[in-house]
């Protein structure tokens, strides 16, 4: 894998510095000296997310940071219980403040009158240093996601990003989700120059966070995107930093990196209190319990609204979304992203199957299911779908249901599109050998989220 440098998605009150590695990304500029540091702000943001209306739990679901590493010599982290560095945390330069800063917004305890207060002070904290020679690299980020997700379910914070596509990064994120983790990323600080969704924030199933200030208005730096799920405070936040960055070991910072960290801590809090939820249900709970601000409805600035912990703790659990991630063939066929693959919807020994699932035009546009149609048999599909959904049956040689070449007619065995309602589709195998195929339920681009049912049945001719 080619090693590429990534930029931290952070802005600071001092300035933004361009990075030569990824055009359009930004990294924070260290403060020149502690004398330039103003009085640090009080934790105004706790009330904004209604964290003041409930008490955070003891250690539970871990919060994992794949970032620049954490200064374990800081009073906040030194000898802290329930803290698990998975690799060396040595910091080589002043720019490696970011990991300490974002982690402190989760576990800060306000000790000795410090203004550094976290959303979930007792959280289990897992740390991965994703730098090589002092710089973030794609390889180390991928390795970190793999190392964290292999430990079991956790909330994984990715306050890093860039405008590029990496199959290695995408696969690592999808594997983490398949293993049961909840992945959070910051949308980026490119407003108003750039409105595309940086990665990993743009990956399917990644919970994407934008920034607001004390007035609850979207921050002037926070990127716009249809992929934003919710917003959280990201302006003038007191954080812990290495002494090399600021002699006082504390600083005031702004950026969507810090908004994502707050959401990661809140997600672990809610998940610890509601352990029966799976990651997909937690995703929807945080979305639907968010408090609307600014423009009505889901929008490009704050998504579904502002994080609301009190509401999320009591919001009803939605139905589970089975077999996720199952967005493409490499996620359901054995030997790929999920090594064992996903179970057959119908096939030998299973003449019928029914699934009720969720689909989302932005975060989960495809649901793919494996089927095997025996010789001289017919597959019948009946679906109740929301508007703008297409149901297709692809042959077993298809590599992808999405992207370049995915619409080749030679691979499509059957297809139908409906603006909601009931969809009936059949495929007949007249041959003498079984046919492996894939059923794809696809929310057309720009469609909204909704639930559907899919019934599949096999019958002999």
Buried (B, 14 or more C-beta within 10 A) or exposed (E): EEEBBBBBBBBBBBEBEEBEBBEBBBBBBBBEEBEEBEEBBEBBBBEBBBBEEBEBBEBBBBBBBBBBBBBBEBBBBEEBEBBEBBBEBEBBBBBBBBBBBBBBBBBBBBEEEBBBBBBBBBBBBBBBBBBEEBBBBBBBBBBBBBBBBEBEBBBBBBBBBBBBEBEBBBBBBBBBBBBEBBBBBBBBBBBEEBEBBBBBBBBBBBBBBBBBBEEBBBBEBBBBBBBBBBBBBBBBBBBBBBBBBBEEBBBBBBBBBBBBBBBBBBBBBBBBBBEEBBBBBBBBBBBBBBBBBBEEEBBBBBBBBBBBBBBBBEBEEBEBBBBBBBBBBBBBBEEBBBEEBBEBBBBEEBBEBEBBBBBBBBBBBBBBBBBBBBEEBBBBBBBBBBEBBBBBBBBBEBEBBBEEEBEEEEBBBBBBEBEEEEBEBBBBBEEEEBBBBBBBBBBEEEBEBBBBEBBBBBEEE
